[in-house]
Amino acid sequence: MLKADGFDKAIVGVGRRCGQPDLLVYDVHECINILIERDGMTEEQAMEYFDFNVVGSWVGESTPIFLYTGEEY
């Protein structure tokens, strides 16, 4: 499984799909908090950075899943 660098504390579990590789699942709200605390970003900066540089990065079939629970909107 591929990991998103620097977001280990945001891992909530493993996702499974029939006949596909297991994928790590990350809590988006926690990822945003990590960027705010670690990198000193504002919430808006963190969300923009996360959407473009993390969620927007396709690295193949093992690309992690990012779970939006509604708190991010």
N, C-alpha and C positions, 0 to 999 in steps of 0.2 A: 504494500500500500504506500502511496506517495503521501508525504506530509507537506503542509504549508509551513514554511520556515517561520519560526518565531511565534507560532500560535498554539503551542502544545496545551496551554491551560484552557483553550477554548474547545478542545475535543470533547464531544458528548457521546461518541460511540462509533459503531461500525455499521455501514449500510450494506445490505445484501440485495442482489437481483438475480433472478434465475439465469444460470449459465454465464454470469458476468463476474469479474473479479470483485472482491470485497473492497469497499471504499471507506476512508475515514470521513466522519461527519463532524463539522464544526458549527458552533453556535455563533451566528453573525454578531449578535449583540456583544458577546464577550470578545470577539475579534476587534470590534470597534473600540471597546474599552481598553484593550491592549495597546492599540495605536495611540489613543489619547494619553494613556499613562506612560507608556514606554517612549514614545516619540514626541510627546508634547503637542500633538495636533489638536485642533478644535474638533468638535463632533462633526461639523460639516466637512472639514478637511479629511478626517479619518474615513468618513463614509465615501467620499469621492475617490480617495486613494484605494480603499478596499475594493470598491466596485470595479475600478479600472485595472488595478495591478494584481489583485488576488483572484476575485471571481472571474475577471476577464482573461485569466491566463489558462488556456487549455494546454495540458501537457500529456494528452493521450487518454486512453480508456481508464487509467487509474487516477485521473484528476479527482481530488476530494469533492465532497458535497458540502455546501454551505446552507445551513438551516436558518431560515427567516421565521421568527415566531411572532412577528407583528410589532415588536418593540423598536424595530429599526426604522419604521416609517414615520 
